[in-house]
Amino acid sequence: MQPMQEQIEALFDNPPEQYQPDHFALFASFRDALNRGLVRAAEPDAAAPSGWRVNAWVKKGILLGFRMGTLVDMSIDASRQPWFDRSTWPVRRLSPADGVRIVPGGSSIRDGVYLGRGVTCMPPMYINTGAWVDEGTMVDSHALVGSCAQVGKRCHISAAAQIGGVLEPVGALPVIIEDEVLVGGNCGVYEGTVVKRRAVLGAGVILTRSTPVYDLVRGVIHSATEDQPLVIPEEAVVVAGSRAVSRGVGKDWGISLYTPVIVKYRDSKTDARLQLEDFLR
């Protein structure tokens, strides 16, 4: 992929006055590579503190597509459901041979998304370009997988959960959901947070760079730094909690602020409850 990387970066850094047919051919090859999982916005890296590294050139390629595209009519029925978007980013084409279930009811998957075999999409849900959703994962109703988000194998992104997109700046790590993670209903994971393997996020948990996570089991506070994202440890069970305001009128008024709390790590009881999800796939 080195020649493609060099060409994408050169075209991104030195845009021409007008894009030529060979530029569109390059972008079409790049988009196909995204669909096939040959390139991705971020990938595992054991040498990185978070276990992941961003591929900035891939994010440049995605942004390049927005630059190159023109606004076109993509409507299935222009009078009932008009769609207008960049010509370079149509809806992802799939067939039964891809082994992906898209249950009828208004879901949408943009081109440039990798979908592993056995992925289930419950309506209505949305997966944005540059995302990676690995095999056996379920994206439930009203859920969002944002641009460049990386979701591992056999995850459940529950109803109304939001996996935020991080397309810019190009050097910023996108949201990472590793293998066998359960993201509960109405959760929000944003700003490059990394949720490690087999973690469980209880309903309503919100994770951002500015959100400290209190680990009651290990007696530590997990938080992002200037250089590193928030990382939720493997097998952590996180629930929505609160902490009391300790000074000023907030203390006088008895106000508490939202905070996520790790209350346990996965055990046999947790796993037994999660096995019920297998019957939905």
CORRA-V700030 format. One record per pair of residues at least 4 apart in sequence whose ideal C-beta (glycine too) atoms are under 7 Angstrom apart, sorted by the first residue. I is the first residue (numbers start at 1). J is the second residue. If there is no record, write none. Layout:
I J
I J
This chain:
1 5
1 38
1 39
2 6
3 7
4 8
4 29
4 30
5 9
5 57
6 10
7 11
7 26
8 12
8 30
8 57
8 60
8 61
8 64
9 13
9 57
9 60
10 14
11 23
11 26
11 64
12 60
12 64
15 67
19 23
19 24
19 68
21 25
22 26
23 27
23 68
24 28
24 68
25 29
26 30
27 31
27 64
27 65
27 68
27 88
28 32
29 33
30 34
30 61
31 35
31 65
31 111
31 112
32 36
33 38
33 39
34 39
34 112
34 114
34 130
35 92
35 111
35 112
35 113
35 114
37 114
39 58
40 55
40 58
40 114
40 132
40 150
41 54
41 55
41 58
41 59
41 130
41 148
41 174
42 52
42 53
42 54
42 55
42 150
42 173
42 174
42 176
43 52
43 53
43 55
44 51
44 52
45 51
45 52
45 53
46 51
48 52
48 53
49 228
50 173
50 194
50 228
50 229
50 231
51 194
52 173
52 176
52 194
54 171
54 172
54 173
56 60
56 170
56 171
57 61
58 62
59 63
59 148
59 167
59 170
60 64
60 170
61 65
62 112
62 129
62 130
62 167
63 67
63 167
64 68
65 69
65 86
65 88
65 89
66 86
68 88
69 86
69 87
69 88
69 89
70 87
71 84
71 86
72 87
73 78
73 84
74 83
74 84
74 85
74 90
75 81
75 82
75 83
76 81
77 81
78 82
85 89
89 110
89 111
89 112
89 129
90 111
91 108
91 109
91 110
91 111
92 109
92 110
92 111
92 113
94 98
94 100
94 102
98 115
99 117
99 118
100 115
100 119
101 120
101 121
102 107
102 121
103 121
103 122
103 123
104 123
105 123
105 124
106 123
106 124
107 121
107 123
107 124
107 125
107 126
108 126
109 113
109 127
110 127
110 128
110 129
111 129
112 129
112 130
113 127
113 129
113 131
114 132
114 133
115 119
115 133
116 133
116 134
116 135
116 136
116 153
117 135
118 135
118 136
119 133
119 135
119 137
120 138
120 281
121 125
121 139
122 138
122 139
122 140
122 141
123 141
124 141
124 142
125 139
125 140
125 141
125 142
125 143
126 144
127 131
127 133
127 139
127 145
128 145
128 146
128 147
128 165
129 147
130 147
130 148
130 167
131 145
131 147
131 148
131 149
132 150
132 151
133 137
133 139
133 145
133 151
134 151
134 152
134 153
135 153
136 153
136 154
136 281
137 151
137 153
137 154
137 155
138 156
138 157
138 280
138 281
139 143
139 145
139 157
140 156
140 157
140 158
140 159
141 159
142 159
142 160
143 157
143 158
143 159
143 160
143 161
144 162
144 163
145 149
145 151
145 157
145 163
146 163
146 164
146 165
146 175
147 165
147 167
148 165
148 166
148 167
148 174
149 163
149 165
149 174
149 175
150 174
150 176
150 177
151 155
151 157
151 163
151 177
152 177
152 178
152 179
152 181
153 179
153 180
154 179
154 180
155 177
155 180
155 181
155 183
156 182
156 183
156 277
157 161
157 163
157 183
158 183
158 184
158 185
159 185
160 185
160 186
161 183
161 185
161 186
161 187
162 188
163 175
163 177
163 189
164 175
164 189
164 190
164 191
166 172
166 173
166 174
166 175
166 191
166 192
172 192
173 192
173 229
174 192
175 189
175 190
175 192
175 193
176 194
176 195
177 181
177 183
177 189
177 195
178 195
178 196
178 197
179 197
180 197
180 198
181 195
181 198
181 199
182 200
182 201
182 274
183 187
183 189
183 201
184 201
184 202
184 203
184 205
185 203
186 203
186 204
187 201
187 203
187 204
187 205
188 206
189 193
189 195
189 207
190 207
190 208
191 208
191 209
192 209
192 229
193 207
193 208
193 229
193 230
194 229
194 231
194 232
195 199
195 201
195 232
196 231
196 232
196 233
196 234
197 234
198 234
198 235
198 266
199 232
199 234
199 235
199 236
199 238
200 237
200 238
200 266
200 270
201 205
201 238
202 238
202 239
202 240
204 240
205 238
205 239
205 240
205 260
206 211
207 211
207 230
207 232
207 260
209 224
209 229
209 230
211 230
211 260
212 221
212 223
212 259
213 221
213 222
213 230
213 232
213 238
213 260
213 262
214 221
214 259
214 261
214 262
215 219
215 220
215 221
215 222
215 262
216 261
216 262
216 263
217 262
217 264
217 265
222 230
222 231
222 232
223 230
224 228
224 229
224 230
232 236
232 238
235 265
235 266
236 262
236 265
237 262
237 263
237 264
237 265
237 266
237 270
238 260
238 261
238 262
239 261
239 263
240 258
240 260
241 259
241 260
241 261
242 256
242 257
242 258
242 259
243 256
243 257
243 259
244 256
245 250
245 251
245 255
245 256
245 257
246 251
247 251
249 253
250 255
266 270
266 271
268 272
269 273
270 274
271 275
